[in-house]
Amino acid sequence: MTRSSARPATSRRSDDLAAQHPGRLLALRLDVTDRSAVFDVVDQAVGHFGRLDVVVNNAGALFAGMVEEFSEAEARAQMEVNFFGALWVSQAVMPRLRANGSGHILQISSIGALSGFTSTGLYSASKFALEGMSEALAAEAAQFGVKVTIVQPGGYWTDLYTSSRATSPNPAYDPLRAELEKQWAEGSIDSEPRLAAEAVMTLVASDDPPLRLLLGSMVYDLAFDISRRRMDTWAGWEQTSRAAEKAVPAPNA
């Protein structure tokens, strides 16, 4: 976003964006896995509007499959979009926001960053990587007045599901897949993307935005449940953890 009434937006098919929002968007074609193209498009947006104020890293892809089933190409493709794409955009916009002495980068993460889930392990891996990078970026950018927020949504009716791809199934996992199909038999009950958009607008209007923002009651409750289970596990193994540390002088001292 910029301070103009129009907004720059990117997609692999920029003509679709322009048709959906005539006069409201500067639609630019971009594949976020192409680092040089990312920098070029950021230059175009700044050249058109003069500055950037809010940057939303929303590009994402879902590859479903058991961890063992992923080919190298599939694993790399998952990381290229969800992690490297956001990294390239962050690198491209930081000099602009740093020069402004202000700005806000929103990294759209996922419920999948709270924990690894059966059949979406590589998706979770890409979101874990995104969040680790974004935490460091937030600490580095703060001295320049630039804010970073990691947005962790639950389920929304976007095209993430319909555009998802799957690995070639290994028959060894057929019983587990059958169990998952039973769990999913009633279908997903997700929310309208408009509600997430309204939450994002509240976020960017805040003078003191959080590092992380959960979107949805289900993901909110799940985050607390996962955190409690982790804390219980750490506490249960406290003795072993503490016994693994004893400061000694450097070996070459």
Stockholm file with secondary structure:
# STOCKHOLM 1.0

chainA/1-253         MTRSSARPATSRRSDDLAAQHPGRLLALRLDVTDRSAVFDVVDQAVGHFGRLDVVVNNAGALFAGMVEEFSEAEARAQMEVNFFGALWVSQAVMPRLRANGSGHILQISSIGALSGFTSTGLYSASKFALEGMSEALAAEAAQFGVKVTIVQPGGYWTDLYTSSRATSPNPAYDPLRAELEKQWAEGSIDSEPRLAAEAVMTLVASDDPPLRLLLGSMVYDLAFDISRRRMDTWAGWEQTSRAAEKAVPAPNA
#=GR chainA/1-253 SS CCSSSSEEEEESSHHHHHHHSTTTEEEEECCTTCHHHHHHHHHHHHHHHSCCCEEEECCCCCEEBCGGGCCHHHHHHHHIIIIIHHHHHHHHHHHHHHHHTCCEEEEECCGGGTSCCTTBHHHHHHHHHHHHHHHHHHHHHGGGTCEEEEEEECCBCSTTTTTCEECCCCGGGHHHHHHHHHHTTTCCCCBCHHHHHHHHHHHHTCSSCCSEEEESHHHHHHHHHHHHHHHHHHHHTHHHHHHTCCCCCCTTC
#=GC SS_cons         CCSSSSEEEEESSHHHHHHHSTTTEEEEECCTTCHHHHHHHHHHHHHHHSCCCEEEECCCCCEEBCGGGCCHHHHHHHHIIIIIHHHHHHHHHHHHHHHHTCCEEEEECCGGGTSCCTTBHHHHHHHHHHHHHHHHHHHHHGGGTCEEEEEEECCBCSTTTTTCEECCCCGGGHHHHHHHHHHTTTCCCCBCHHHHHHHHHHHHTCSSCCSEEEESHHHHHHHHHHHHHHHHHHHHTHHHHHHTCCCCCCTTC
//
